[in-house]
Amino acid sequence: MEEKELIEEIDNIKKRNSRVELDKRWETSFTRRVCICILTYIVVVIYSYLVRNYDNIFLSSLVPVIGFTLSTLSLKYVRKIWEKNKK
């Protein structure tokens, strides 16, 4: 390998490491945890209100699935804001 290729390779590794470190910080961040808790709570309250007249285990089992799905979909936007503040 030429020196230029080695330098480029090292730069690519440094960029990747920066992304990985940011991912780790996000996964353990207080912001992410609080958002997941709040979104899951909101989903549970709304869902419980909607199905309060039903006694069905299959409907009740949807609560964690819906909460998790909505939190993962909406956390993308929260993460973008979080990353801007962390860089």
C-alpha positions in Angstrom: 0.0 0.0 0.0 1.1 3.5 -0.7 1.4 6.1 2.0 -1.6 8.0 0.5 -3.8 4.8 0.7 -2.7 4.2 4.3 -3.6 7.7 5.3 -7.0 7.4 3.7 -7.6 4.1 5.4 -6.7 5.5 8.8 -9.0 8.5 8.2 -11.9 6.1 7.3 -11.2 4.1 10.5 -11.3 7.3 12.6 -14.6 8.4 11.0 -16.1 5.0 11.6 -14.8 5.0 15.2 -16.5 8.4 15.8 -19.8 7.1 14.5 -19.5 4.0 16.7 -18.7 6.1 19.8 -21.7 8.4 19.1 -23.9 5.3 18.7 -22.7 4.0 22.1 -23.3 7.4 23.8 -26.8 7.5 22.3 -27.7 3.9 23.4 -26.7 4.7 27.0 -28.0 8.3 27.1 -30.4 9.5 29.7 -32.3 11.4 27.0 -33.0 8.1 25.1 -34.1 6.3 28.3 -36.5 9.1 29.3 -38.0 9.3 25.8 -38.6 5.6 25.7 -40.3 5.7 29.1 -42.5 8.7 28.2 -43.5 7.4 24.8 -44.3 3.9 26.2 -46.3 5.4 29.0 -48.4 7.5 26.6 -49.0 4.5 24.4 -50.1 2.4 27.4 -52.5 5.1 28.7 -54.1 5.6 25.3 -54.3 1.9 24.5 -55.7 1.1 27.9 -58.3 3.7 27.5 -59.3 2.3 24.1 -59.5 -1.3 25.1 -60.8 -0.9 28.7 -64.1 -2.7 27.9 -62.3 -5.8 26.5 -60.8 -8.6 28.4 -58.6 -10.2 25.7 -55.1 -11.4 26.3 -54.2 -10.8 22.7 -55.2 -7.2 22.8 -53.3 -6.7 26.1 -50.2 -8.3 24.6 -50.1 -5.6 21.9 -49.2 -2.9 24.4 -45.4 -3.5 24.6 -45.2 -4.1 20.9 -46.9 -0.9 20.0 -44.9 1.1 22.6 -41.6 -0.3 21.4 -42.4 0.2 17.7 -43.6 3.8 18.2 -40.6 4.7 20.4 -38.1 3.3 17.9 -39.7 5.2 15.0 -40.0 8.5 16.8 -36.6 8.3 18.5 -34.9 8.9 15.2 -36.0 12.6 15.3 -35.0 12.9 19.0 -31.6 11.4 18.2 -30.9 13.9 15.4 -31.5 16.8 17.8 -29.4 15.0 20.5 -26.5 14.5 18.1 -26.5 18.2 17.1 -26.1 19.1 20.7 -23.4 16.5 21.4 -21.1 17.4 18.5 
